[in-house]
Amino acid sequence: MSLDTQKLDVNQRQQIMTSVQQQLAIQNAQELLQKLSDKCFKACIQKPGSTLSSSEQKCISQCSDRYMDAWNIVSRAYAERIKRESNRH
Amino acid sequence: MSLSSLANDPELQKFVAAKELENQLTTQVHHLTNICFDKCVESSGSLSDLSAKQTTCLQNCVERFLDCTMLITNRTVQRIQQGR
């Protein structure tokens, strides 16, 4: 660390940026996992039994895939809308 | 490394501001997907593949939700300005 404590050196700055980036990625993944669990539990497990049946497991994996598909479609539609709105003003 | 050295770094500030915006947009996508998945996918039964109809529904759902938000925001601002 340099003697001048008021300034960050290149490595320190890079370290902070990487850490911010990682924290955001973790937060995003947690949010997605939370939503997937909520949605697919609701959609696939009508009566919780003693184990997950194979049909429940199949439903959960399909539901997860569809949720990710939906996420991507929504993300694209939202980005296009923002682009359109910013061109209008 | 002190807090003031973090706050006084313009490049870092710019980076954090950009990430903050990116995070806001991602949060909004989570929120929209949460709502539109129920409206367009879960309620329609089939989970095997997204149909063209479900895809269009998701796109319309995003557009109409945002229209709705803007309408409500504008009306509320008007109301406040009129002092009601």
Backbone of each chain as nested JSON, in Angstrom:
{
  "chains": [
    {"id": "A", "residues": [
      {"number": 1, "name": "MET", "atoms": {"N": [0.845, -1.202, 0.0], "CA": [0.0, 0.0, 0.0], "C": [0.881, 1.253, 0.0]}},
      {"number": 2, "name": "SER", "atoms": {"N": [0.494, 2.224, -0.759], "CA": [1.315, 3.439, -0.873], "C": [1.214, 4.277, 0.4]}},
      {"number": 3, "name": "LEU", "atoms": {"N": [2.151, 5.216, 0.542], "CA": [2.131, 6.092, 1.707], "C": [0.978, 7.08, 1.635]}},
      {"number": 4, "name": "ASP", "atoms": {"N": [0.634, 7.466, 0.401], "CA": [-0.48, 8.384, 0.213], "C": [-1.792, 7.598, 0.331]}},
      {"number": 5, "name": "THR", "atoms": {"N": [-2.406, 7.644, 1.516], "CA": [-3.59, 6.819, 1.756], "C": [-4.843, 7.371, 1.075]}},
      {"number": 6, "name": "GLN", "atoms": {"N": [-4.749, 8.579, 0.537], "CA": [-5.929, 9.168, -0.107], "C": [-6.169, 8.622, -1.518]}},
      {"number": 7, "name": "LYS", "atoms": {"N": [-5.133, 7.968, -2.059], "CA": [-5.279, 7.486, -3.436], "C": [-5.217, 5.968, -3.517]}},
      {"number": 8, "name": "LEU", "atoms": {"N": [-6.078, 5.398, -4.343], "CA": [-6.04, 3.956, -4.586], "C": [-5.028, 3.666, -5.676]}},
      {"number": 9, "name": "ASP", "atoms": {"N": [-4.278, 2.571, -5.524], "CA": [-3.455, 2.202, -6.675], "C": [-4.272, 1.297, -7.606]}},
      {"number": 10, "name": "VAL", "atoms": {"N": [-3.7, 1.018, -8.755], "CA": [-4.44, 0.291, -9.797], "C": [-4.946, -1.07, -9.29]}},
      {"number": 11, "name": "ASN", "atoms": {"N": [-4.096, -1.755, -8.531], "CA": [-4.474, -3.08, -8.035], "C": [-5.602, -3.023, -7.03]}},
      {"number": 12, "name": "GLN", "atoms": {"N": [-5.545, -2.036, -6.145], "CA": [-6.611, -1.891, -5.149], "C": [-7.949, -1.631, -5.822]}},
      {"number": 13, "name": "ARG", "atoms": {"N": [-7.905, -0.729, -6.803], "CA": [-9.134, -0.385, -7.516], "C": [-9.7, -1.632, -8.209]}},
      {"number": 14, "name": "GLN", "atoms": {"N": [-8.817, -2.35, -8.869], "CA": [-9.234, -3.555, -9.587], "C": [-9.856, -4.579, -8.634]}},
      {"number": 15, "name": "GLN", "atoms": {"N": [-9.241, -4.713, -7.461], "CA": [-9.734, -5.649, -6.449], "C": [-11.156, -5.296, -6.017]}},
      {"number": 16, "name": "ILE", "atoms": {"N": [-11.374, -4.005, -5.784], "CA": [-12.696, -3.555, -5.347], "C": [-13.734, -3.792, -6.441]}},
      {"number": 17, "name": "MET", "atoms": {"N": [-13.363, -3.459, -7.676], "CA": [-14.283, -3.652, -8.796], "C": [-14.672, -5.125, -8.941]}},
      {"number": 18, "name": "THR", "atoms": {"N": [-13.687, -5.995, -8.861], "CA": [-13.96, -7.43, -8.983], "C": [-14.883, -7.899, -7.868]}},
      {"number": 19, "name": "SER", "atoms": {"N": [-14.634, -7.4, -6.662], "CA": [-15.451, -7.807, -5.532], "C": [-16.89, -7.311, -5.661]}},
      {"number": 20, "name": "VAL", "atoms": {"N": [-17.08, -6.066, -6.131], "CA": [-18.421, -5.528, -6.358], "C": [-19.152, -6.38, -7.398]}},
      {"number": 21, "name": "GLN", "atoms": {"N": [-18.432, -6.665, -8.481], "CA": [-18.993, -7.476, -9.56], "C": [-19.452, -8.851, -9.053]}},
      {"number": 22, "name": "GLN", "atoms": {"N": [-18.605, -9.483, -8.229], "CA": [-18.924, -10.812, -7.698], "C": [-20.133, -10.763, -6.778]}},
      {"number": 23, "name": "GLN", "atoms": {"N": [-20.181, -9.742, -5.922], "CA": [-21.311, -9.624, -5.002], "C": [-22.616, -9.461, -5.757]}},
      {"number": 24, "name": "LEU", "atoms": {"N": [-22.591, -8.654, -6.836], "CA": [-23.8, -8.466, -7.638], "C": [-24.218, -9.766, -8.308]}},
      {"number": 25, "name": "ALA", "atoms": {"N": [-23.238, -10.527, -8.823], "CA": [-23.55, -11.794, -9.481], "C": [-24.171, -12.783, -8.49]}},
      {"number": 26, "name": "ILE", "atoms": {"N": [-23.654, -12.817, -7.27], "CA": [-24.194, -13.711, -6.243], "C": [-25.619, -13.301, -5.888]}},
      {"number": 27, "name": "GLN", "atoms": {"N": [-25.819, -11.999, -5.716], "CA": [-27.146, -11.481, -5.377], "C": [-28.164, -11.842, -6.453]}},
      {"number": 28, "name": "ASN", "atoms": {"N": [-27.74, -11.679, -7.709], "CA": [-28.598, -11.991, -8.848], "C": [-28.954, -13.472, -8.884]}},
      {"number": 29, "name": "ALA", "atoms": {"N": [-27.962, -14.324, -8.656], "CA": [-28.188, -15.772, -8.651], "C": [-29.115, -16.179, -7.511]}},
      {"number": 30, "name": "GLN", "atoms": {"N": [-28.929, -15.575, -6.341], "CA": [-29.791, -15.886, -5.197], "C": [-31.239, -15.516, -5.476]}},
      {"number": 31, "name": "GLU", "atoms": {"N": [-31.421, -14.337, -6.078], "CA": [-32.764, -13.867, -6.409], "C": [-33.431, -14.836, -7.39]}},
      {"number": 32, "name": "LEU", "atoms": {"N": [-32.668, -15.247, -8.411], "CA": [-33.202, -16.165, -9.409], "C": [-33.564, -17.514, -8.782]}},
      {"number": 33, "name": "LEU", "atoms": {"N": [-32.7, -18.048, -7.934], "CA": [-32.964, -19.335, -7.274], "C": [-34.195, -19.262, -6.379]}},
      {"number": 34, "name": "GLN", "atoms": {"N": [-34.32, -18.144, -5.676], "CA": [-35.476, -17.939, -4.807], "C": [-36.776, -17.965, -5.611]}},
      {"number": 35, "name": "LYS", "atoms": {"N": [-36.767, -17.233, -6.752], "CA": [-37.965, -17.158, -7.594], "C": [-38.27, -18.515, -8.215]}},
      {"number": 36, "name": "LEU", "atoms": {"N": [-37.223, -19.211, -8.679], "CA": [-37.416, -20.542, -9.278], "C": [-38.044, -21.492, -8.258]}},
      {"number": 37, "name": "SER", "atoms": {"N": [-37.535, -21.492, -7.044], "CA": [-38.085, -22.375, -6.005], "C": [-39.548, -22.049, -5.731]}},
      {"number": 38, "name": "ASP", "atoms": {"N": [-39.837, -20.77, -5.563], "CA": [-41.215, -20.351, -5.288], "C": [-42.16, -20.803, -6.398]}},
      {"number": 39, "name": "LYS", "atoms": {"N": [-41.796, -20.408, -7.648], "CA": [-42.683, -20.67, -8.787], "C": [-42.877, -22.155, -9.016]}},
      {"number": 40, "name": "CYS", "atoms": {"N": [-41.766, -22.904, -9.022], "CA": [-41.845, -24.301, -9.439], "C": [-42.38, -25.189, -8.325]}},
      {"number": 41, "name": "PHE", "atoms": {"N": [-42.169, -24.801, -7.084], "CA": [-42.805, -25.539, -5.993], "C": [-44.318, -25.389, -6.115]}},
      {"number": 42, "name": "LYS", "atoms": {"N": [-44.745, -24.15, -6.34], "CA": [-46.173, -23.861, -6.467], "C": [-46.774, -24.593, -7.667]}},
      {"number": 43, "name": "ALA", "atoms": {"N": [-46.031, -24.601, -8.785], "CA": [-46.565, -25.18, -10.017], "C": [-46.551, -26.713, -9.993]}},
      {"number": 44, "name": "CYS", "atoms": {"N": [-45.594, -27.319, -9.318], "CA": [-45.357, -28.76, -9.476], "C": [-45.724, -29.619, -8.273]}},
      {"number": 45, "name": "ILE", "atoms": {"N": [-45.706, -29.054, -7.086], "CA": [-45.966, -29.872, -5.893], "C": [-47.355, -29.531, -5.353]}},
      {"number": 46, "name": "GLN", "atoms": {"N": [-48.335, -30.311, -5.768], "CA": [-49.708, -30.045, -5.318], "C": [-49.894, -30.523, -3.882]}},
      {"number": 47, "name": "LYS", "atoms": {"N": [-49.499, -31.792, -3.654], "CA": [-49.597, -32.37, -2.304], "C": [-48.235, -32.924, -1.932]}},
      {"number": 48, "name": "PRO", "atoms": {"N": [-47.485, -32.252, -1.067], "CA": [-46.14, -32.724, -0.724], "C": [-46.188, -34.125, -0.114]}},
      {"number": 49, "name": "GLY", "atoms": {"N": [-45.535, -35.086, -0.767], "CA": [-45.505, -36.456, -0.265], "C": [-44.219, -36.743, 0.482]}},
      {"number": 50, "name": "SER", "atoms": {"N": [-43.917, -38.024, 0.723], "CA": [-42.73, -38.383, 1.514], "C": [-41.435, -38.212, 0.719]}},
      {"number": 51, "name": "THR", "atoms": {"N": [-41.515, -38.289, -0.622], "CA": [-40.353, -37.984, -1.478], "C": [-40.83, -37.184, -2.679]}},
      {"number": 52, "name": "LEU", "atoms": {"N": [-39.882, -36.627, -3.448], "CA": [-40.241, -36.01, -4.726], "C": [-40.44, -37.142, -5.728]}},
      {"number": 53, "name": "SER", "atoms": {"N": [-41.623, -37.245, -6.294], "CA": [-41.862, -38.281, -7.288], "C": [-41.13, -37.931, -8.581]}},
      {"number": 54, "name": "SER", "atoms": {"N": [-40.99, -38.924, -9.477], "CA": [-40.276, -38.639, -10.725], "C": [-41.044, -37.648, -11.593]}},
      {"number": 55, "name": "SER", "atoms": {"N": [-42.377, -37.711, -11.538], "CA": [-43.148, -36.738, -12.328], "C": [-43.003, -35.328, -11.743]}},
      {"number": 56, "name": "GLU", "atoms": {"N": [-42.895, -35.251, -10.427], "CA": [-42.664, -33.934, -9.801], "C": [-41.288, -33.398, -10.192]}},
      {"number": 57, "name": "GLN", "atoms": {"N": [-40.299, -34.292, -10.207], "CA": [-38.947, -33.875, -10.591], "C": [-38.905, -33.389, -12.032]}},
      {"number": 58, "name": "LYS", "atoms": {"N": [-39.616, -34.112, -12.908], "CA": [-39.662, -33.728, -14.316], "C": [-40.332, -32.354, -14.457]}},
      {"number": 59, "name": "CYS", "atoms": {"N": [-41.44, -32.18, -13.745], "CA": [-42.164, -30.905, -13.768], "C": [-41.253, -29.767, -13.302]}},
      {"number": 60, "name": "ILE", "atoms": {"N": [-40.501, -30.006, -12.234], "CA": [-39.62, -28.965, -11.691], "C": [-38.534, -28.574, -12.69]}},
      {"number": 61, "name": "SER", "atoms": {"N": [-37.96, -29.58, -13.368], "CA": [-36.9, -29.218, -14.319], "C": [-37.479, -28.481, -15.531]}},
      {"number": 62, "name": "GLN", "atoms": {"N": [-38.667, -28.895, -15.987], "CA": [-39.312, -28.17, -17.099], "C": [-39.688, -26.755, -16.682]}},
      {"number": 63, "name": "CYS", "atoms": {"N": [-40.267, -26.646, -15.491], "CA": [-40.685, -25.341, -14.978], "C": [-39.475, -24.4, -14.869]}},
      {"number": 64, "name": "SER", "atoms": {"N": [-38.35, -24.922, -14.37], "CA": [-37.138, -24.098, -14.254], "C": [-36.673, -23.618, -15.619]}},
      {"number": 65, "name": "ASP", "atoms": {"N": [-36.673, -24.538, -16.604], "CA": [-36.271, -24.148, -17.965], "C": [-37.185, -23.062, -18.521]}},
      {"number": 66, "name": "ARG", "atoms": {"N": [-38.499, -23.215, -18.3], "CA": [-39.447, -22.226, -18.826], "C": [-39.276, -20.881, -18.121]}},
      {"number": 67, "name": "TYR", "atoms": {"N": [-38.978, -20.933, -16.816], "CA": [-38.795, -19.671, -16.099], "C": [-37.59, -18.913, -16.636]}},
      {"number": 68, "name": "MET", "atoms": {"N": [-36.518, -19.66, -16.927], "CA": [-35.319, -19.027, -17.511], "C": [-35.624, -18.473, -18.906]}},
      {"number": 69, "name": "ASP", "atoms": {"N": [-36.377, -19.242, -19.71], "CA": [-36.808, -18.74, -21.028], "C": [-37.569, -17.426, -20.853]}},
      {"number": 70, "name": "ALA", "atoms": {"N": [-38.533, -17.45, -19.915], "CA": [-39.36, -16.264, -19.677], "C": [-38.479, -15.09, -19.245]}},
      {"number": 71, "name": "TRP", "atoms": {"N": [-37.499, -15.373, -18.377], "CA": [-36.589, -14.323, -17.891], "C": [-35.883, -13.653, -19.065]}},
      {"number": 72, "name": "ASN", "atoms": {"N": [-35.414, -14.472, -19.995], "CA": [-34.699, -13.925, -21.157], "C": [-35.599, -13.115, -22.077]}},
      {"number": 73, "name": "ILE", "atoms": {"N": [-36.819, -13.584, -22.293], "CA": [-37.766, -12.849, -23.143], "C": [-38.134, -11.514, -22.497]}},
      {"number": 74, "name": "VAL", "atoms": {"N": [-38.421, -11.567, -21.197], "CA": [-38.773, -10.349, -20.455], "C": [-37.609, -9.357, -20.478]}},
      {"number": 75, "name": "SER", "atoms": {"N": [-36.412, -9.862, -20.266], "CA": [-35.231, -9.011, -20.248], "C": [-35.055, -8.281, -21.584]}},
      {"number": 76, "name": "ARG", "atoms": {"N": [-35.249, -9.017, -22.688], "CA": [-35.115, -8.412, -24.019], "C": [-36.212, -7.381, -24.265]}},
      {"number": 77, "name": "ALA", "atoms": {"N": [-37.467, -7.736, -23.912], "CA": [-38.592, -6.819, -24.124], "C": [-38.401, -5.535, -23.31]}},
      {"number": 78, "name": "TYR", "atoms": {"N": [-37.915, -5.682, -22.087], "CA": [-37.683, -4.528, -21.208], "C": [-36.588, -3.631, -21.769]}},
      {"number": 79, "name": "ALA", "atoms": {"N": [-35.499, -4.25, -22.243], "CA": [-34.394, -3.482, -22.812], "C": [-34.849, -2.707, -24.052]}},
      {"number": 80, "name": "GLU", "atoms": {"N": [-35.679, -3.359, -24.894], "CA": [-36.17, -2.685, -26.097], "C": [-37.074, -1.514, -25.74]}},
      {"number": 81, "name": "ARG", "atoms": {"N": [-37.893, -1.702, -24.716], "CA": [-38.799, -0.63, -24.286], "C": [-38.004, 0.585, -23.796]}},
      {"number": 82, "name": "ILE", "atoms": {"N": [-36.971, 0.306, -22.998], "CA": [-36.141, 1.392, -22.47], "C": [-35.479, 2.15, -23.621]}},
      {"number": 83, "name": "LYS", "atoms": {"N": [-35.002, 1.399, -24.607], "CA": [-34.37, 2.021, -25.771], "C": [-35.381, 2.922, -26.497]}},
      {"number": 84, "name": "ARG", "atoms": {"N": [-36.614, 2.41, -26.679], "CA": [-37.645, 3.18, -27.37], "C": [-37.995, 4.444, -26.586]}},
      {"number": 85, "name": "GLU", "atoms": {"N": [-38.18, 4.292, -25.269], "CA": [-38.538, 5.44, -24.437], "C": [-37.446, 6.506, -24.468]}},
      {"number": 86, "name": "SER", "atoms": {"N": [-36.185, 6.072, -24.457], "CA": [-35.109, 7.071, -24.421], "C": [-34.942, 7.764, -25.767]}},
      {"number": 87, "name": "ASN", "atoms": {"N": [-35.362, 7.108, -26.869], "CA": [-35.342, 7.766, -28.182], "C": [-36.461, 8.792, -28.322]}},
      {"number": 88, "name": "ARG", "atoms": {"N": [-37.568, 8.541, -27.589], "CA": [-38.743, 9.404, -27.686], "C": [-38.513, 10.762, -27.021]}},
      {"number": 89, "name": "HIS", "atoms": {"N": [-37.624, 10.807, -25.999], "CA": [-37.457, 12.043, -25.22], "C": [-36.254, 12.859, -25.668]}}
    ]},
    {"id": "B", "residues": [
      {"number": 1, "name": "MET", "atoms": {"N": [-6.189, 1.208, 3.316], "CA": [-7.21, 1.755, 2.413], "C": [-8.329, 2.38, 3.241]}},
      {"number": 2, "name": "SER", "atoms": {"N": [-8.504, 3.678, 3.162], "CA": [-9.534, 4.333, 3.967], "C": [-10.797, 4.552, 3.146]}},
      {"number": 3, "name": "LEU", "atoms": {"N": [-11.888, 4.863, 3.828], "CA": [-13.135, 5.13, 3.127], "C": [-13.03, 6.337, 2.224]}},
      {"number": 4, "name": "SER", "atoms": {"N": [-12.269, 7.352, 2.696], "CA": [-12.169, 8.56, 1.875], "C": [-11.388, 8.293, 0.585]}},
      {"number": 5, "name": "SER", "atoms": {"N": [-10.435, 7.338, 0.651], "CA": [-9.721, 7.015, -0.584], "C": [-10.64, 6.3, -1.576]}},
      {"number": 6, "name": "LEU", "atoms": {"N": [-11.676, 5.606, -1.074], "CA": [-12.67, 4.994, -1.966], "C": [-13.565, 6.065, -2.575]}},
      {"number": 7, "name": "ALA", "atoms": {"N": [-14.002, 6.988, -1.711], "CA": [-14.939, 8.01, -2.166], "C": [-14.282, 9.024, -3.089]}},
      {"number": 8, "name": "ASN", "atoms": {"N": [-12.973, 9.175, -2.962], "CA": [-12.283, 10.174, -3.782], "C": [-11.759, 9.63, -5.108]}},
      {"number": 9, "name": "ASP", "atoms": {"N": [-12.113, 8.414, -5.416], "CA": [-11.614, 7.814, -6.653], "C": [-12.683, 7.919, -7.744]}},
      {"number": 10, "name": "PRO", "atoms": {"N": [-12.522, 8.84, -8.693], "CA": [-13.566, 9.077, -9.683], "C": [-13.87, 7.853, -10.556]}},
      {"number": 11, "name": "GLU", "atoms": {"N": [-12.815, 7.111, -10.877], "CA": [-13.022, 5.949, -11.747], "C": [-13.88, 4.9, -11.044]}},
      {"number": 12, "name": "LEU", "atoms": {"N": [-13.601, 4.734, -9.743], "CA": [-14.36, 3.77, -8.941], "C": [-15.808, 4.229, -8.768]}},
      {"number": 13, "name": "GLN", "atoms": {"N": [-15.976, 5.528, -8.559], "CA": [-17.326, 6.086, -8.423], "C": [-18.159, 5.83, -9.674]}},
      {"number": 14, "name": "LYS", "atoms": {"N": [-17.52, 6.045, -10.824], "CA": [-18.202, 5.825, -12.098], "C": [-18.599, 4.361, -12.24]}},
      {"number": 15, "name": "PHE", "atoms": {"N": [-17.678, 3.485, -11.866], "CA": [-17.932, 2.048, -11.949], "C": [-19.106, 1.64, -11.057]}},
      {"number": 16, "name": "VAL", "atoms": {"N": [-19.093, 2.129, -9.807], "CA": [-20.156, 1.771, -8.862], "C": [-21.506, 2.317, -9.326]}},
      {"number": 17, "name": "ALA", "atoms": {"N": [-21.514, 3.545, -9.86], "CA": [-22.762, 4.127, -10.353], "C": [-23.327, 3.286, -11.497]}},
      {"number": 18, "name": "ALA", "atoms": {"N": [-22.454, 2.847, -12.413], "CA": [-22.894, 2.028, -13.546], "C": [-23.437, 0.689, -13.057]}},
      {"number": 19, "name": "LYS", "atoms": {"N": [-22.772, 0.108, -12.068], "CA": [-23.208, -1.19, -11.525], "C": [-24.528, -1.056, -10.788]}},
      {"number": 20, "name": "GLU", "atoms": {"N": [-24.709, 0.088, -10.11], "CA": [-25.95, 0.352, -9.397], "C": [-27.132, 0.379, -10.368]}},
      {"number": 21, "name": "LEU", "atoms": {"N": [-26.929, 1.082, -11.501], "CA": [-27.965, 1.16, -12.526], "C": [-28.256, -0.227, -13.09]}},
      {"number": 22, "name": "GLU", "atoms": {"N": [-27.194, -0.959, -13.417], "CA": [-27.336, -2.307, -13.945], "C": [-28.131, -3.189, -12.98]}},
      {"number": 23, "name": "ASN", "atoms": {"N": [-27.83, -3.029, -11.687], "CA": [-28.507, -3.82, -10.658], "C": [-29.988, -3.466, -10.559]}},
      {"number": 24, "name": "GLN", "atoms": {"N": [-30.297, -2.167, -10.703], "CA": [-31.701, -1.726, -10.699], "C": [-32.471, -2.359, -11.847]}},
      {"number": 25, "name": "LEU", "atoms": {"N": [-31.84, -2.385, -13.032], "CA": [-32.493, -2.959, -14.208], "C": [-32.706, -4.464, -14.018]}},
      {"number": 26, "name": "THR", "atoms": {"N": [-31.698, -5.139, -13.478], "CA": [-31.823, -6.579, -13.234], "C": [-32.939, -6.869, -12.236]}},
      {"number": 27, "name": "THR", "atoms": {"N": [-33.006, -6.055, -11.175], "CA": [-34.066, -6.215, -10.174], "C": [-35.441, -6.077, -10.821]}},
      {"number": 28, "name": "GLN", "atoms": {"N": [-35.56, -5.092, -11.724], "CA": [-36.828, -4.88, -12.428], "C": [-37.167, -6.071, -13.324]}},
      {"number": 29, "name": "VAL", "atoms": {"N": [-36.157, -6.674, -13.965], "CA": [-36.408, -7.862, -14.797], "C": [-36.901, -9.031, -13.921]}},
      {"number": 30, "name": "HIS", "atoms": {"N": [-36.32, -9.197, -12.736], "CA": [-36.8, -10.235, -11.81], "C": [-38.266, -9.989, -11.462]}},
      {"number": 31, "name": "HIS", "atoms": {"N": [-38.575, -8.737, -11.171], "CA": [-39.931, -8.358, -10.778], "C": [-40.93, -8.624, -11.911]}},
      {"number": 32, "name": "LEU", "atoms": {"N": [-40.567, -8.18, -13.132], "CA": [-41.442, -8.37, -14.294], "C": [-41.618, -9.857, -14.614]}},
      {"number": 33, "name": "THR", "atoms": {"N": [-40.536, -10.63, -14.555], "CA": [-40.635, -12.064, -14.855], "C": [-41.542, -12.747, -13.839]}},
      {"number": 34, "name": "ASN", "atoms": {"N": [-41.392, -12.353, -12.578], "CA": [-42.221, -12.891, -11.506], "C": [-43.714, -12.721, -11.822]}},
      {"number": 35, "name": "ILE", "atoms": {"N": [-44.085, -11.513, -12.254], "CA": [-45.484, -11.216, -12.553], "C": [-45.937, -11.884, -13.848]}},
      {"number": 36, "name": "CYS", "atoms": {"N": [-45.121, -11.758, -14.891], "CA": [-45.544, -12.201, -16.225], "C": [-45.497, -13.722, -16.377]}},
      {"number": 37, "name": "PHE", "atoms": {"N": [-44.642, -14.397, -15.619], "CA": [-44.62, -15.861, -15.648], "C": [-45.974, -16.405, -15.171]}},
      {"number": 38, "name": "ASP", "atoms": {"N": [-46.513, -15.831, -14.104], "CA": [-47.816, -16.256, -13.602], "C": [-48.915, -16.008, -14.629]}},
      {"number": 39, "name": "LYS", "atoms": {"N": [-48.889, -14.824, -15.242], "CA": [-49.936, -14.442, -16.187], "C": [-49.885, -15.272, -17.46]}},
      {"number": 40, "name": "CYS", "atoms": {"N": [-48.682, -15.551, -17.956], "CA": [-48.551, -16.085, -19.312], "C": [-48.135, -17.549, -19.383]}},
      {"number": 41, "name": "VAL", "atoms": {"N": [-47.418, -18.048, -18.387], "CA": [-46.876, -19.401, -18.503], "C": [-47.555, -20.35, -17.522]}},
      {"number": 42, "name": "GLU", "atoms": {"N": [-47.495, -20.023, -16.231], "CA": [-48.003, -20.939, -15.219], "C": [-49.498, -21.188, -15.379]}},
      {"number": 43, "name": "SER", "atoms": {"N": [-50.248, -20.114, -15.667], "CA": [-51.696, -20.231, -15.762], "C": [-52.152, -20.987, -17.004]}},
      {"number": 44, "name": "SER", "atoms": {"N": [-51.262, -21.081, -18.021], "CA": [-51.689, -21.723, -19.271], "C": [-51.393, -23.23, -19.28]}},
      {"number": 45, "name": "GLY", "atoms": {"N": [-50.868, -23.747, -18.189], "CA": [-50.752, -25.196, -18.035], "C": [-49.502, -25.843, -18.579]}},
      {"number": 46, "name": "SER", "atoms": {"N": [-49.219, -25.657, -19.874], "CA": [-48.111, -26.385, -20.499], "C": [-46.747, -25.81, -20.113]}},
      {"number": 47, "name": "LEU", "atoms": {"N": [-45.849, -26.695, -19.678], "CA": [-44.499, -26.264, -19.322], "C": [-43.447, -26.903, -20.236]}},
      {"number": 48, "name": "SER", "atoms": {"N": [-43.915, -27.682, -21.25], "CA": [-42.949, -28.445, -22.043], "C": [-42.061, -27.547, -22.899]}},
      {"number": 49, "name": "ASP", "atoms": {"N": [-42.65, -26.556, -23.538], "CA": [-41.89, -25.571, -24.32], "C": [-42.694, -24.293, -24.361]}},
      {"number": 50, "name": "LEU", "atoms": {"N": [-42.037, -23.151, -24.423], "CA": [-42.803, -21.911, -24.536], "C": [-43.411, -21.828, -25.927]}},
      {"number": 51, "name": "SER", "atoms": {"N": [-44.733, -21.676, -26.017], "CA": [-45.381, -21.536, -27.317], "C": [-45.205, -20.107, -27.818]}},
      {"number": 52, "name": "ALA", "atoms": {"N": [-45.513, -19.91, -29.116], "CA": [-45.46, -18.561, -29.693], "C": [-46.425, -17.641, -28.947]}},
      {"number": 53, "name": "LYS", "atoms": {"N": [-47.568, -18.222, -28.556], "CA": [-48.595, -17.462, -27.854], "C": [-48.079, -16.995, -26.481]}},
      {"number": 54, "name": "GLN", "atoms": {"N": [-47.403, -17.911, -25.785], "CA": [-46.851, -17.557, -24.464], "C": [-45.759, -16.496, -24.594]}},
      {"number": 55, "name": "THR", "atoms": {"N": [-44.94, -16.63, -25.651], "CA": [-43.869, -15.652, -25.89], "C": [-44.449, -14.264, -26.134]}},
      {"number": 56, "name": "THR", "atoms": {"N": [-45.473, -14.188, -27.016], "CA": [-46.132, -12.907, -27.283], "C": [-46.765, -12.353, -26.016]}},
      {"number": 57, "name": "CYS", "atoms": {"N": [-47.39, -13.244, -25.245], "CA": [-48.015, -12.821, -23.987], "C": [-46.978, -12.196, -23.047]}},
      {"number": 58, "name": "LEU", "atoms": {"N": [-45.799, -12.819, -22.946], "CA": [-44.739, -12.276, -22.081], "C": [-44.3, -10.89, -22.545]}},
      {"number": 59, "name": "GLN", "atoms": {"N": [-44.138, -10.734, -23.868], "CA": [-43.715, -9.432, -24.403], "C": [-44.784, -8.376, -24.142]}},
      {"number": 60, "name": "ASN", "atoms": {"N": [-46.051, -8.727, -24.396], "CA": [-47.148, -7.789, -24.132], "C": [-47.264, -7.471, -22.644]}},
      {"number": 61, "name": "CYS", "atoms": {"N": [-47.044, -8.488, -21.824], "CA": [-47.135, -8.31, -20.371], "C": [-46.14, -7.247, -19.893]}},
      {"number": 62, "name": "VAL", "atoms": {"N": [-44.915, -7.307, -20.407], "CA": [-43.898, -6.311, -20.043], "C": [-44.353, -4.92, -20.477]}},
      {"number": 63, "name": "GLU", "atoms": {"N": [-44.785, -4.804, -21.744], "CA": [-45.195, -3.504, -22.273], "C": [-46.377, -2.92, -21.487]}},
      {"number": 64, "name": "ARG", "atoms": {"N": [-47.386, -3.731, -21.237], "CA": [-48.58, -3.222, -20.553], "C": [-48.31, -2.922, -19.089]}},
      {"number": 65, "name": "PHE", "atoms": {"N": [-47.442, -3.707, -18.461], "CA": [-47.102, -3.403, -17.055], "C": [-46.434, -2.037, -16.968]}},
      {"number": 66, "name": "LEU", "atoms": {"N": [-45.53, -1.77, -17.931], "CA": [-44.822, -0.48, -17.924], "C": [-45.785, 0.662, -18.26]}},
      {"number": 67, "name": "ASP", "atoms": {"N": [-46.71, 0.433, -19.229], "CA": [-47.75, 1.435, -19.533], "C": [-48.53, 1.763, -18.264]}},
      {"number": 68, "name": "CYS", "atoms": {"N": [-48.905, 0.706, -17.582], "CA": [-49.696, 0.835, -16.362], "C": [-48.938, 1.662, -15.316]}},
      {"number": 69, "name": "THR", "atoms": {"N": [-47.671, 1.339, -15.128], "CA": [-46.841, 2.074, -14.168], "C": [-46.755, 3.548, -14.536]}},
      {"number": 70, "name": "MET", "atoms": {"N": [-46.563, 3.821, -15.85], "CA": [-46.429, 5.211, -16.3], "C": [-47.734, 5.97, -16.129]}},
      {"number": 71, "name": "LEU", "atoms": {"N": [-48.849, 5.304, -16.454], "CA": [-50.168, 5.943, -16.311], "C": [-50.426, 6.311, -14.849]}},
      {"number": 72, "name": "ILE", "atoms": {"N": [-50.191, 5.363, -13.977], "CA": [-50.417, 5.596, -12.548], "C": [-49.492, 6.7, -12.02]}},
      {"number": 73, "name": "THR", "atoms": {"N": [-48.228, 6.66, -12.48], "CA": [-47.272, 7.687, -12.04], "C": [-47.728, 9.073, -12.49]}},
      {"number": 74, "name": "ASN", "atoms": {"N": [-48.102, 9.181, -13.787], "CA": [-48.537, 10.478, -14.315], "C": [-49.773, 11.005, -13.597]}},
      {"number": 75, "name": "ARG", "atoms": {"N": [-50.74, 10.133, -13.377], "CA": [-51.974, 10.555, -12.705], "C": [-51.7, 10.999, -11.271]}},
      {"number": 76, "name": "THR", "atoms": {"N": [-50.805, 10.269, -10.618], "CA": [-50.489, 10.614, -9.23], "C": [-49.762, 11.952, -9.149]}},
      {"number": 77, "name": "VAL", "atoms": {"N": [-48.827, 12.171, -10.103], "CA": [-48.115, 13.456, -10.149], "C": [-49.105, 14.592, -10.386]}},
      {"number": 78, "name": "GLN", "atoms": {"N": [-50.035, 14.39, -11.338], "CA": [-51.065, 15.408, -11.633], "C": [-51.879, 15.738, -10.393]}},
      {"number": 79, "name": "ARG", "atoms": {"N": [-52.301, 14.685, -9.71], "CA": [-53.102, 14.845, -8.506], "C": [-52.367, 15.674, -7.45]}},
      {"number": 80, "name": "ILE", "atoms": {"N": [-51.084, 15.369, -7.283], "CA": [-50.291, 16.094, -6.3], "C": [-50.16, 17.565, -6.707]}},
      {"number": 81, "name": "GLN", "atoms": {"N": [-49.937, 17.781, -8.029], "CA": [-49.785, 19.16, -8.516], "C": [-51.067, 19.965, -8.351]}},
      {"number": 82, "name": "GLN", "atoms": {"N": [-52.223, 19.275, -8.503], "CA": [-53.506, 19.967, -8.339], "C": [-53.871, 20.131, -6.873]}},
      {"number": 83, "name": "GLY", "atoms": {"N": [-53.064, 19.559, -5.995], "CA": [-53.284, 19.715, -4.556], "C": [-54.475, 18.954, -4.027]}},
      {"number": 84, "name": "ARG", "atoms": {"N": [-54.799, 17.836, -4.729], "CA": [-55.936, 17.061, -4.241], "C": [-55.5, 15.962, -3.291]}}
    ]}
  ]
}
